[in-house]
């Protein structure tokens, strides 16, 4: 579990939500924008709640570990929602040459000739 500090307030959420929130906050700030998001939190009486934040330029988010006893809530769907945000960083796709073997025969396609059915 992680303690997320924002605008002088502290909330508790899961590791995956905190990590996704920090990454998204940095990505939104990099674009020079700000966005409103909601995250699931655990209240002092260990009930599930929701916090709404404005992330991006000028909005600092700090995530730190917190001691936790008991079962952790499942906030995976919320974390996935943050990762699906349009500005969330994506890994780049790379073109890779296929590995050829000596058994590969070159294909001789003649696109000007009609195919027979």
PAZA-664419 format. One record per residue: residue in three letters; x, z, y of N, C-alpha, C in turn; chain. Coordinates in steps of 0.001 Angstrom, whole numbers. Atoms other than C-alpha are relative to their C-alpha. Last residue first. Example, Ala and Ser with C-alpha at 12.3 -4.5 7.8 and 13.67 -1.06 7.14 Angstrom:
2
(site 'Ser' (-820 -60 -1190) (13670 7140 -1060) (-770 730 1090) 'A');
(site 'Ala' (890 0 -1190) (12300 7800 -4500) (900 0 1200) 'A');
//
This chain:
117
(site 'Unk' (756 -1126 520) (-9209 -58660 -20185) (-201 -92 -1474) 'A');
(site 'Unk' (985 394 994) (-6492 -60909 -18926) (-682 1223 -558) 'A');
(site 'Unk' (-127 -644 1300) (-4728 -60041 -15718) (-1082 -507 -946) 'A');
(site 'Unk' (1150 -818 385) (-4526 -62467 -12819) (235 601 -1396) 'A');
(site 'Unk' (693 532 1188) (-1011 -63580 -11863) (-1197 885 -327) 'A');
(site 'Unk' (656 1221 -389) (210 -62878 -8309) (-798 -618 -1162) 'A');
(site 'Unk' (1274 -311 -632) (970 -59245 -9108) (-758 -1242 466) 'A');
(site 'Unk' (217 1159 -862) (3661 -60213 -11566) (-1382 171 610) 'A');
(site 'Unk' (1376 224 -414) (4860 -56957 -13020) (-53 -1234 888) 'A');
(site 'Unk' (-9 1239 -757) (8134 -56869 -14914) (-1456 -339 334) 'A');
(site 'Unk' (1301 667 40) (8554 -53308 -16067) (63 -1228 893) 'A');
(site 'Unk' (525 389 -1314) (12083 -52170 -16759) (-1327 -734 -170) 'A');
(site 'Unk' (-117 1436 -186) (12493 -50543 -20138) (-546 -348 1377) 'A');
(site 'Unk' (929 596 -964) (13173 -46837 -20347) (265 -1492 131) 'A');
(site 'Unk' (1138 579 706) (14963 -45862 -23546) (-987 -672 947) 'A');
(site 'Unk' (-386 1321 489) (18265 -45336 -21710) (-1155 -701 -691) 'A');
(site 'Unk' (-805 -47 1208) (16662 -42466 -19852) (331 -1428 -414) 'A');
(site 'Unk' (150 1152 885) (15377 -42069 -16363) (890 189 -1216) 'A');
(site 'Unk' (-1195 126 826) (14804 -38811 -14533) (-214 -1172 -951) 'A');
(site 'Unk' (172 -320 1418) (12130 -39276 -11942) (1312 -197 -748) 'A');
(site 'Unk' (-165 1177 846) (13267 -39199 -8320) (-211 395 -1450) 'A');
(site 'Unk' (-1060 -140 989) (11859 -36225 -6455) (38 -1260 -838) 'A');
(site 'Unk' (45 1102 957) (9849 -36366 -3260) (1195 151 -929) 'A');
(site 'Unk' (-1174 860 38) (9689 -32982 -1600) (-216 -1088 -1036) 'A');
(site 'Unk' (-43 775 1227) (6630 -31070 -493) (1213 -906 61) 'A');
(site 'Unk' (-69 1454 -138) (7234 -28523 2199) (18 -655 -1369) 'A');
(site 'Unk' (-1288 530 429) (6101 -24965 1636) (-53 -1518 102) 'A');
(site 'Unk' (62 625 1328) (3113 -23973 3698) (1394 -469 -367) 'A');
(site 'Unk' (-1115 866 413) (3090 -21594 6650) (-149 -488 -1440) 'A');
(site 'Unk' (-863 -752 915) (-378 -20294 7569) (1113 -915 -499) 'A');
(site 'Unk' (-1354 -143 -523) (-1663 -22282 10553) (936 770 -931) 'A');
(site 'Unk' (-603 1302 -309) (-4857 -23643 8941) (1437 103 503) 'A');
(site 'Unk' (139 304 -1427) (-5732 -20265 7432) (784 -1270 317) 'A');
(site 'Unk' (669 1289 -152) (-5757 -20440 3631) (-228 -384 1460) 'A');
(site 'Unk' (-932 1059 386) (-3153 -17677 3359) (-623 -1387 115) 'A');
(site 'Unk' (-1044 75 -1032) (-5437 -15336 5328) (974 -1134 -307) 'A');
(site 'Unk' (619 550 -1210) (-8354 -16126 3016) (1021 -134 1120) 'A');
(site 'Unk' (106 1454 201) (-6104 -15552 -16) (-632 -673 1215) 'A');
(site 'Unk' (-1349 528 -187) (-5253 -12083 1297) (-1 -1519 -135) 'A');
(site 'Unk' (-269 -52 -1435) (-8949 -11344 1641) (1376 -579 310) 'A');
(site 'Unk' (786 1074 -621) (-9584 -12514 -1932) (235 -39 1513) 'A');
(site 'Unk' (-629 1305 249) (-6725 -10350 -3227) (-758 -1140 690) 'A');
(site 'Unk' (250 783 -1202) (-8101 -7161 -1615) (563 -1413 -142) 'A');
(site 'Unk' (-318 1410 225) (-8399 -5257 -4879) (-427 -804 1225) 'A');
(site 'Unk' (1131 931 -31) (-8300 -1572 -3980) (471 -1441 -222) 'A');
(site 'Unk' (9 841 -1196) (-5330 523 -5113) (-1206 -933 -38) 'A');
(site 'Unk' (91 1431 231) (-6026 3235 -7662) (-29 -765 1327) 'A');
(site 'Unk' (1256 551 482) (-4883 6719 -6889) (67 -1503 -145) 'A');
(site 'Unk' (343 -534 1313) (-2127 8085 -4748) (-1354 -562 -400) 'A');
(site 'Unk' (1380 190 423) (-540 6173 -1908) (-193 618 -1372) 'A');
(site 'Unk' (234 -651 1291) (2592 6777 105) (-1476 -102 -336) 'A');
(site 'Unk' (655 -1295 -147) (2905 4216 2894) (-190 600 -1395) 'A');
(site 'Unk' (564 -609 1204) (5157 1205 3234) (-609 1369 294) 'A');
(site 'Unk' (-950 -928 615) (5527 -375 6659) (-633 615 -1243) 'A');
(site 'Unk' (434 -380 1334) (3891 -3371 8365) (1073 883 -622) 'A');
(site 'Unk' (-1043 -662 773) (4216 -3866 12114) (-589 427 -1333) 'A');
(site 'Unk' (511 -633 1210) (2075 -6370 14006) (1185 577 -751) 'A');
(site 'Unk' (-968 -428 1006) (2818 -7413 17578) (-694 711 -1155) 'A');
(site 'Unk' (641 -995 856) (244 -9326 19588) (935 359 -1148) 'A');
(site 'Unk' (222 -1259 -700) (1741 -11183 22555) (-656 1089 -828) 'A');
(site 'Unk' (-837 -260 -1161) (1376 -14638 20996) (-401 1324 659) 'A');
(site 'Unk' (-669 1133 -628) (-368 -14502 17639) (831 453 1177) 'A');
(site 'Unk' (-1399 174 370) (-2929 -12125 16206) (585 -1205 725) 'A');
(site 'Unk' (-404 1265 -604) (-6214 -10792 17551) (1490 -104 -274) 'A');
(site 'Unk' (-1180 48 -845) (-7411 -8130 15162) (117 -1365 656) 'A');
(site 'Unk' (-90 1307 -636) (-10581 -7103 13394) (1130 45 1011) 'A');
(site 'Unk' (-577 -42 -1343) (-10468 -4215 10955) (66 -1428 524) 'A');
(site 'Unk' (-490 1274 -510) (-12729 -3838 7937) (545 214 1402) 'A');
(site 'Unk' (530 383 -1292) (-13595 -891 5762) (590 -1339 410) 'A');
(site 'Unk' (-411 1331 -463) (-13142 280 2210) (-707 -311 1313) 'A');
(site 'Unk' (1058 997 128) (-13507 4021 1709) (518 -1327 540) 'A');
(site 'Unk' (-250 942 1105) (-10524 6276 1107) (-1186 -914 -308) 'A');
(site 'Unk' (725 -581 1137) (-11739 9097 3429) (4 -938 -1213) 'A');
(site 'Unk' (-565 -1309 336) (-9035 8124 5908) (-697 656 -1183) 'A');
(site 'Unk' (168 -1028 -1024) (-10251 4504 5830) (603 1327 -473) 'A');
(site 'Unk' (485 -1209 651) (-8882 1784 3564) (-42 1078 1070) 'A');
(site 'Unk' (-812 -1207 -139) (-8573 -1588 5231) (-607 1112 -846) 'A');
(site 'Unk' (581 -1182 627) (-9793 -5135 4746) (954 1181 146) 'A');
(site 'Unk' (-694 -416 1211) (-8577 -7673 7288) (-715 1208 -597) 'A');
(site 'Unk' (476 -1266 567) (-10399 -9686 9917) (813 311 -1235) 'A');
(site 'Unk' (109 -88 1455) (-8839 -12389 12066) (-564 1364 -383) 'A');
(site 'Unk' (674 -1211 464) (-9016 -13501 15711) (-102 -58 -1518) 'A');
(site 'Unk' (1169 182 864) (-6454 -16123 16677) (-597 1362 -329) 'A');
(site 'Unk' (516 -1291 447) (-3773 -16476 19352) (-1276 -268 -792) 'A');
(site 'Unk' (1440 -246 13) (-1678 -19544 20095) (-307 1454 -337) 'A');
(site 'Unk' (379 -367 -1357) (1842 -20526 21068) (-1483 303 132) 'A');
(site 'Unk' (779 1108 -568) (2341 -22390 17774) (-447 295 1430) 'A');
(site 'Unk' (-915 1141 -85) (5100 -19935 16827) (-687 -1211 620) 'A');
(site 'Unk' (-813 -193 -1209) (2667 -17105 17624) (949 -1178 201) 'A');
(site 'Unk' (896 238 -1134) (211 -18436 15028) (781 133 1308) 'A');
(site 'Unk' (299 1438 -53) (2980 -18689 12436) (-885 -343 1192) 'A');
(site 'Unk' (-1193 714 -463) (4294 -15179 13180) (-274 -1490 145) 'A');
(site 'Unk' (-221 -372 -1400) (818 -13660 12898) (1197 -748 574) 'A');
(site 'Unk' (936 764 -816) (173 -15608 9681) (181 309 1480) 'A');
(site 'Unk' (-389 1413 20) (3327 -14254 8052) (-909 -845 891) 'A');
(site 'Unk' (-1245 129 -759) (2554 -10673 9150) (432 -1467 63) 'A');
(site 'Unk' (289 -207 -1419) (-1059 -10911 7966) (1251 -195 849) 'A');
(site 'Unk' (672 1212 -496) (-95 -12393 4598) (-277 98 1492) 'A');
(site 'Unk' (-975 1079 2) (2377 -9561 3996) (-595 -1288 558) 'A');
(site 'Unk' (-959 -266 -1076) (-136 -6907 5021) (1026 -1125 108) 'A');
(site 'Unk' (684 245 -1275) (-2858 -8437 2838) (974 193 1158) 'A');
(site 'Unk' (213 1442 -160) (-520 -8664 -168) (-704 -335 1310) 'A');
(site 'Unk' (-1252 713 -270) (788 -5115 226) (-245 -1478 276) 'A');
(site 'Unk' (-849 293 1151) (-2698 -3609 425) (1244 -784 418) 'A');
(site 'Unk' (506 1117 792) (-4222 -2084 3532) (968 -251 -1158) 'A');
(site 'Unk' (-618 144 1311) (-3880 1026 5652) (-670 -1139 -748) 'A');
(site 'Unk' (976 137 1085) (-4593 1101 9385) (763 -176 -1314) 'A');
(site 'Unk' (-551 209 1327) (-2577 2278 12376) (-1124 -51 -1016) 'A');
(site 'Unk' (829 -556 1064) (-3486 1996 16051) (623 -329 -1352) 'A');
(site 'Unk' (-35 -1460 -18) (-1095 1528 18959) (-856 670 -1049) 'A');
(site 'Unk' (547 -505 -1274) (-2038 -2116 19481) (-97 1525 19) 'A');
(site 'Unk' (410 1059 -910) (-1358 -2923 15816) (-621 660 1225) 'A');
(site 'Unk' (159 -517 -1359) (334 -827 13166) (-247 -1179 932) 'A');
(site 'Unk' (-124 1057 -1001) (-179 -1801 9536) (-290 609 1372) 'A');
(site 'Unk' (551 -497 -1247) (489 877 6905) (251 -1095 1038) 'A');
(site 'Unk' (-755 135 -1236) (1106 -697 3539) (-802 562 1165) 'A');
(site 'Unk' (852 0 -1173) (0 0 0) (899 0 1238) 'A');
//
